[in-house]
Amino acid sequence: MVSVGLIGVGGMGSTHFKILKDLGIKVTAISDVDESRLAEYSKMGIKTFKDYTKMLDEGGFDGVIIATPPNLHTEQTVYALRRGYYVFLEKPMASDLEGARRIYDEARGKGRLMIGFTLRFHKLYIMVKDLLDSRLGKPVVMWHIALGTMPKTGWLRDKGVSGGILNEHGVHVLYQYYWYAGRVREVYADAVTITSGITVEDNVTVFMKHENGATSIFHLSWSGGHNWRRWGLTAERGRVTVDGYVDGDYMVSDLNGNVIEKGNFNESIIHAYVDEVRHFINCIENNERPIINEEDGYHVQQIV
Ligand SMILES: NC(=O)c1ccc[n+]([C@@H]2O[C@H](COP(=O)([O-])OP(=O)(O)OC[C@H]3O[C@@H](n4cnc5c(N)ncnc54)[C@H](O)[C@@H]3O)[C@@H](O)[C@H]2O)c1
């Protein structure tokens, strides 16, 4: 039976903990620098560590989930991979390209690193990918407008920690574009900061050309007062529109305007998180390479 260690049990790490528990996967060790968080887990009989290196040195688990702020990802992931663990690293791969390159170099050839680009496991995004492959053909233009507000988490506003909002949040969409249309050849982008007291961009606009000729457009804003989000694409043989991000009304039509699929998707994102963790566990059990790995993480970091 596979067991797991967790590094970072804040928002995302504690979600992973609940998912693992529900899946019946034993969490044998937890590391966090926040002692009050650690205390909750030691009450459950789990070994806790303030220093993640001690946890990884001591072992007693097969895989590690790392859910700490991005500027810590490089050191923690490289350390874990060197000790032979399977690693599920939360997105983004790192806070900068150099850090991502170090992870990539360590992970290459091992087949043990997974990066948490959740949309790969989200049923709406999977449905659209399947429709592209089966009926709609190659994407020609993909687009996404994401207007939101600055999240409360303090470290997100610090460029040195998060790597910026395109890195911290926009990577989900950049990964989706890469998944749908393949590697990116050129990127044009503009970033502006309106909110005072932050070192990250709060408005970013990206225009990309993929190697296969497809175009992707992405505008992400966190400086506004209300949320509004839409995405979609035009492909060789049809069109997709979604009135939302991970939920909302969607429509798929062919070039003549005949509706292929239409509906409202309202499944909680938690299902994608569960499938993501399940994939990681299956890879450990079967000694397989995760479907989202260092190649994907590094290419997305290059785009950022
Ligand atoms: N896949 C998704 O949809 C998704 C959603 C949210 C967050 N995330 C990612 O998860 C990661 C964590 O984000 P979060 O929102 O949970 O942040 P968070 O601030 O809520 O949690 C981070 C945790 O890491 C701990 N930590 C800090 N330094 C540490 C160290 N040296 N060793 C061990 N623990 C340490 C903190 O004490 C905290 O408990 C980020 O990379 C973020 O991008 C992914």
The ligand as a Tripos MOL2 file, in Angstrom:
@<TRIPOS>MOLECULE
LIG
   44    48     1     0     0
SMALL
NO_CHARGES

@<TRIPOS>ATOM
      1 N1         -3.8300   23.3900   -8.3900 N.am      1 LIG1
      2 C1         -4.5200   24.4050   -7.9280 C.2       1 LIG1
      3 O1         -5.6140   24.6980   -8.3790 O.2       1 LIG1
      4 C2         -3.9480   25.2210   -6.7850 C.ar      1 LIG1
      5 C3         -4.7960   25.9940   -5.9800 C.ar      1 LIG1
      6 C4         -4.2230   26.7160   -4.9340 C.ar      1 LIG1
      7 C5         -2.8500   26.6860   -4.7170 C.ar      1 LIG1
      8 N2         -2.0650   25.9320   -5.5390 N.ar      1 LIG1
      9 C6         -0.5940   25.9210   -5.3610 C.3       1 LIG1
     10 O2         -0.2650   25.2820   -4.1300 O.3       1 LIG1
     11 C7          0.8960   25.8880   -3.5730 C.3       1 LIG1
     12 C8          0.5590   26.3660   -2.1580 C.3       1 LIG1
     13 O3         -0.4660   27.3380   -2.2430 O.3       1 LIG1
     14 P1         -1.4730   27.5680   -1.0110 P.3       1 LIG1
     15 O4         -2.5710   28.3940   -1.5420 O.co2     1 LIG1
     16 O5         -1.7840   26.2850   -0.3500 O.co2     1 LIG1
     17 O6         -0.5460   28.4650   -0.0580 O.3       1 LIG1
     18 P2         -0.6870   28.6180    1.5240 P.3       1 LIG1
     19 O7          0.0660   29.8520    1.8840 O.co2     1 LIG1
     20 O8         -2.1050   28.4790    1.9440 O.co2     1 LIG1
     21 O9          0.1040   27.3310    2.0910 O.3       1 LIG1
     22 C9          1.5000   27.1960    1.9900 C.3       1 LIG1
     23 C10         1.9780   26.3640    3.1890 C.3       1 LIG1
     24 O10         3.3740   26.1490    3.0570 O.3       1 LIG1
     25 C11         3.9530   26.2900    4.3480 C.3       1 LIG1
     26 N3          5.3850   26.5350    4.2320 N.ar      1 LIG1
     27 C12         6.0210   27.7080    4.0010 C.ar      1 LIG1
     28 N4          7.3610   27.5190    4.0130 N.ar      1 LIG1
     29 C13         7.5650   26.1910    4.2380 C.ar      1 LIG1
     30 C14         8.7360   25.3730    4.3560 C.ar      1 LIG1
     31 N5          9.9640   25.8760    4.2120 N.pl3     1 LIG1
     32 N6          8.5670   24.0550    4.5940 N.ar      1 LIG1
     33 C15         7.3350   23.5130    4.7360 C.ar      1 LIG1
     34 N7          6.1920   24.2450    4.6500 N.ar      1 LIG1
     35 C16         6.3200   25.5630    4.3910 C.ar      1 LIG1
     36 C17         3.1670   27.4580    4.9540 C.3       1 LIG1
     37 O11         3.3270   27.5320    6.3650 O.3       1 LIG1
     38 C18         1.7570   27.0890    4.5350 C.3       1 LIG1
     39 O12         1.1310   26.2140    5.4560 O.3       1 LIG1
     40 C19         1.3140   27.0130   -4.5310 C.3       1 LIG1
     41 O13         2.2870   26.5570   -5.4130 O.3       1 LIG1
     42 C20         0.0200   27.3010   -5.2840 C.3       1 LIG1
     43 O14         0.2220   27.8280   -6.5670 O.3       1 LIG1
     44 C21        -2.5860   25.1910   -6.5400 C.ar      1 LIG1
@<TRIPOS>BOND
     1     1     2 1
     2     2     3 2
     3     2     4 1
     4     4     5 ar
     5     4    44 ar
     6     5     6 ar
     7     6     7 ar
     8     7     8 ar
     9     8     9 1
    10     8    44 ar
    11     9    10 1
    12     9    42 1
    13    10    11 1
    14    11    12 1
    15    11    40 1
    16    12    13 1
    17    13    14 1
    18    14    15 2
    19    14    16 1
    20    14    17 1
    21    17    18 1
    22    18    19 2
    23    18    20 1
    24    18    21 1
    25    21    22 1
    26    22    23 1
    27    23    24 1
    28    23    38 1
    29    24    25 1
    30    25    26 1
    31    25    36 1
    32    26    27 ar
    33    26    35 ar
    34    27    28 ar
    35    28    29 ar
    36    29    30 ar
    37    29    35 ar
    38    30    31 1
    39    30    32 ar
    40    32    33 ar
    41    33    34 ar
    42    34    35 ar
    43    36    37 1
    44    36    38 1
    45    38    39 1
    46    40    41 1
    47    40    42 1
    48    42    43 1
@<TRIPOS>SUBSTRUCTURE
     1 LIG1         1 GROUP 0 **** ****
